[in-house]
Amino acid sequence: MVGRLPVWLRKRFPASGDVAGTRKLLKDLNLRTVCQGAVCPNQGECFARRTATFMILGDTCTRDCAFCAVPGGIPCQPDGEEPLRVAEAVHRLGLRHVVVTSVTRDDLPDGGAAHFAATIRAIREMVPEAVVEVLTPDFGGCREAVGVVVEAAPAVFNHNLETVPRLYPVVRPGADYRRSLAVLHQVKTEAPGIYTKSGLMVGLGETFAEVEQVMGDLREVGCDIITIGQYLQPSARHLPVTEYVHPQVFDQYRQRAAAMGFLHVAAGPFVRSSYHADDFRPPVR
């Protein structure tokens, strides 16, 4: 385990912005965010900008990954009105780029795919100009479930690999590296016009060469966008950080990913899957 946070990982709470207003709106609409559920270090900054990543399908995950602060357990039944409330929040916040994610729902026959699709449609109906990005679980590898989300036509389909294959048994014991790649491959095969995206955490014991290999695997399945950020231990019961990766190394990751042909690369200590997601401007095709 490493020691104190280095200077580049010390973040100040924003001095201005509508943090309280964003929190109140989310509370009033009974909506959850991964910003809060995953104890994201960027929460204050994003809330101040009146942005948030909506987390649908409850706040309890059927998996208990060793890196994630979202609690595992038995989830509640899906809330049929939630898609409409998410759309209402998008409207009230004036969002033009929306990110919707969820807990993993292995208890549901479709893994929650229909709920994702309903949320995409609700947002599009209420705020048709908004770019909708989804960050989904692997749906247990069910191709039909992935297809349900693809059919709803989000602009961006994100599924995170999270770490390198060697570390999966420790970091993501309920997941499978090849299964996750297959999700991204299916999306790009069935709907080439949807931009695919994936994210990695570093500082868990991976090597630079292993991260490069993951980048190559992602490009092989046509992945368009990649994010790479520093893993931070959310509590004492979670995996410890093995290294605080220097910003210069993130620069090297960014340069390597760009050279491989990713359309957009976000790499840095505070980068998360949906952090400044609106920096990606989908080119006209």
Steps between C-alpha positions, in 0.01 A plus 500: 500500500629846412512798733355851494334646194749679275445866425342431159217306667393771741182662382324805639126528531367747239470856627202573279222319319164352589602190697211531745250559221610190312478286813155635579370431151626141516345452843167652394482264202617203706792431269835340571836583349818300469672820612360444847475120497860444393643786713643674194765765577354720223152516650525859623643625172236328290209598723623859490475480119146357538602167353466150642518138389165341569505154656183307423364167627564569867802551722586137577713286270473124456878485476749619758807609307804565717553852368147642506326691779148413379373242752421143399189313607142430398367789287151645492261449209547742208302823528291539184475878546875551532567555126255790496660656809845473342367676191347770718835553674676527164247765398528699823881489504516605136731213411612456143711190571344246736672199656285219640649204684370232736590250761544146370169311515578132453168430675298628203444279193624777267748653745302825488539553124135594447529762776803651327307509171199663666725766653665577165160537334363719781797737479479518122128581514536777758839642392547390137815705449689326785783256425424185702791290626446176690750321723371146532593181684580189294142363529653164584613468140141484371507615138123557495527741795780696336290512185208657687720795602654525154154515343418804715792670321704688760761727343776345713508149647754467779600179672807513723769233499625663824836318519740268320414130453755374754332693782139397426488218761581754772345821370193369311441141615143496363601626157686360201742699284408333171129527578537874551688537173222302331242754619688783331557293188130415474398865527740610228402208276125549535503880496819648350358850545501471879825618656646241738698589807685328784692598811792378708625562852875499562691472824387144574824326409476497121797571273520753219532217250182336634306824460634530144375148430153593627502805273587275208221256589253787512605629161463148358130506593459849358488698825497874427556664839716410799532646850785424741501622860660440837341241729431641845408271789146593611529337844727278709314186388572563132810416301800713598670728252833358389622813321407863451570532130687815406329746262785453253406131469140601426638724226681197357177297512317781321762522227508123450120476481480785251766333286292181499210687343252569782274790402511644851729432796465624857789402727593655831495450877139620543358359178195278544274342238254788488726784617459784247337250266368793299856578388438236234317663213366226271620584149247515221486170311 
